[in-house]
Amino acid sequence: MSLTPSSLDSPTPPIWQSPNMTDQEIVYDIFNYILEMLEPNGADASYCYERATMVPPITAESLAELDMHRIINNPKLRHDVNFDRDLHFRPNLDGSKGRQKVKSAEQYWQALEGELFMLAFGAQMKMQAADPKIVAYWERVLKHSQRRLRSMFEAIRDILKTLVPDYEQKTVIERLDVDLIMQEISNGVCDLLSLSTWLTKVLKAHCAPMRDDMVDEMQQDIEVGALEVRHEKLVSGLRQLLSILEAMKLDVANHQIRHMRPLLVDDTVNFQRHYNAHRIATGKIDVCKARKWFDAELENLTTPSYQATHLQALTSALLKDVLFNESNPIPPTFYLDSDRLKCIRLDVRSTVCYSLCRKVLAELAPTRVTSSELLRAQGALHASISAIVGISGRFTERIENIAVEIVRILLILEGRYPPLDTSLLGIVEQKLAVALNPASEAFDQIARDTCDRLLPKVTMSVEEHIRLSALDLQNALITPTSNQLPPPPIGFGAVLAPPEPTRNYDPDDDIVRRLTHVICLHWNVWADLVYLAPMPAEPEMSDAESPTSPGSSESLSPTMPIARAVYAPGKKWLPVGVTVTAVSTGIPTPASSPETKPEQHSPGSPSQSDAQQEQESLDAQQQQQHPT
């Protein structure tokens, strides 16, 4: 089935269209053809054809992070998998960057529709032309019209090659011969029906059954587009095809993570010790800054009559940073926990703000209200505030709404609601504005009370779990999703609630558990590297002679650890083990660290530069958080 329409009413090209035109004039003609002749969105298609990216939204390169050797050499993923049993990949369309991706993709598909129109239109006009000069003109138009379709078919071929076993690789390459396909399209003889039928067969043979409906829709759109010469349908089919290939890659990657998770978690400490020893030796981590932060808290806790332990110092320093040190960046050794600690800080700050709101309610409550009634009212307020501030925890931006709820509850306690007392509303808003200011005395006092309450709980929990392996830590501290019970709701009136837990509910339990996990894992990785290691002396030599200078760090540093896995043809990735290069886990010094030769990799194994791609992105992120 030809991509070219069987009949296309169009005027004969004007005589000024000649083979002597410049390439720029040819391209300008293409823009005008799309603008004037493509209905109904010629203007948008012409604009996008000129401006949109030349690369498809989904390519083999954009999906490369889903390859197994990239997964097991991704330090952030290997760290995050410790804290999330259900860690999985998904398309990232969140935030402003996500919206930009969606917009860019929409422009690309509109541009592709314009290109398909021009290829069909140009091929038809070439066949109708009798004058050799006009034929030459349309050949140039067809050549310059091919902006995106070639890279589209190349992306389809390259992604599909990663999803089929070795014995099907040759068939994929032959059937998706991009040069041949583009030549057939230019001559108007490309059989898209046959191609879509073959693709459907291959995809259904290798994708999950739940993807079959998507494959059928893709085939139907391509067939309708080819038979009825509807370019928007062809674009829809190609768009669905790339989405299916992306979904298949995600399915395979998530399957691999599920099966590799215990192995990756169990190897966390070993891998990170080697990985971070390399980063320390190459000057990627400011060891002195982290050590000074740690030693300062150890000295602060130690008195003439009491010697604090190193683990107590780490626990205390981190908790105080979470509560009181929001303006300063966390120590560089916590670079993989940065987002996690921000979430914990937000939750702890929310706890402080909840306490302050409850305190404002208690201060204004009628004296005749009993303690039990006040507790019920504070519980109802807590539930209402949760709905008001949401997961963002931005209390200061919702002061007016919180004040309305406090006034409503106060009037209910006094037995005179409705109507709302606007005079009382102003008083409550003023009290909340003062109390919720982090610089206020009330906020600071509640924060210190929270720290005093949490510190012994976290310290005890850390001491209980510090000797566990990474896998045992996850089993002990990460509750399976199916077993999680929300705290019982509190409010006025009857409620339908799940059964009460067998033990008393502690609102601090979640924070304690999360901090314990971070601290225990962090200590097991970094204790010998930084906190218990000899304090590195300040370098007295010049930058050119410094062991951490760019000219010498590579020869003195341990080799970047490379994890490996084996691929079984025709099957999924098989986790046969994760190994790393044998390097010292201590901090190397010029006197004792011999030069390490790069490891020779077998064909197909991940290269040194591949493994460092994630490190480079982490370095960039850390530089933003720790500006020099």
Number of C-alpha atoms within 10 A of each C-alpha: 15 18 29 25 18 12 9 11 8 10 7 10 13 8 8 8 15 17 17 12 12 10 13 10 12 23 16 12 14 22 23 15 18 25 19 13 15 20 10 10 15 20 18 17 27 24 17 22 26 17 13 22 17 17 16 24 19 18 20 22 11 12 14 15 16 22 17 23 21 20 21 21 25 19 21 16 18 21 19 15 20 24 18 15 18 13 15 16 14 12 9 10 12 10 8 9 11 13 13 13 15 14 12 17 19 15 20 23 24 21 27 28 27 31 26 23 25 24 25 23 26 27 24 22 21 22 12 12 16 10 10 12 15 21 20 16 22 25 19 17 22 23 15 17 23 17 17 20 21 15 16 22 19 19 21 20 21 17 23 25 18 15 21 19 16 13 10 14 15 11 12 19 15 11 14 19 14 18 11 13 20 19 12 15 20 23 21 23 16 20 15 21 20 12 17 22 15 14 20 18 11 16 20 17 12 16 20 13 9 9 15 16 11 17 23 15 15 26 25 19 22 28 23 17 21 22 17 13 20 19 23 20 20 25 22 18 25 22 18 19 23 21 17 19 24 22 17 20 23 19 18 20 21 18 15 20 27 15 13 21 21 17 15 23 22 18 19 22 20 14 26 20 22 25 23 24 28 27 21 23 25 20 17 19 21 14 21 15 13 17 19 14 18 22 17 12 20 21 12 11 16 13 10 5 6 8 11 15 11 17 20 20 21 22 23 22 19 23 21 16 17 20 19 17 13 13 7 10 16 21 21 20 20 19 20 18 17 16 11 17 21 14 14 19 20 19 17 21 23 19 17 23 24 20 18 20 25 19 16 18 23 18 10 14 20 14 10 9 12 10 11 9 13 18 15 14 24 24 17 18 24 19 14 17 21 16 10 18 18 11 11 12 19 15 24 17 11 13 21 18 15 23 25 19 20 28 25 21 19 22 19 13 17 14 9 12 14 9 8 13 15 11 9 17 17 15 13 23 19 13 15 23 16 15 22 21 15 16 10 12 13 16 20 18 12 18 23 16 12 18 18 11 12 18 17 15 16 24 20 13 17 22 13 12 18 18 12 14 18 22 17 14 22 22 13 13 17 18 14 12 10 6 7 9 12 11 13 14 13 18 17 11 5 7 10 7 11 11 8 12 11 6 6 7 12 9 10 15 12 14 16 22 18 17 21 25 22 20 22 24 21 18 19 20 21 20 15 15 21 22 20 11 13 12 12 12 7 7 11 8 9 9 13 11 14 15 23 21 15 14 12 16 20 19 19 21 27 31 25 22 24 24 21 19 18 15 13 11 12 13 11 15 20 14 18 12 13 16 14 16 16 11 17 15 20 19 22 19 14 15 7 9 15 13 13 13 10 12 13 9 11 8 7 8 15 18 15 16 11 15 21 18 14 17 19 13 11 17 16 11 12 19 14 11 16 15 7 5
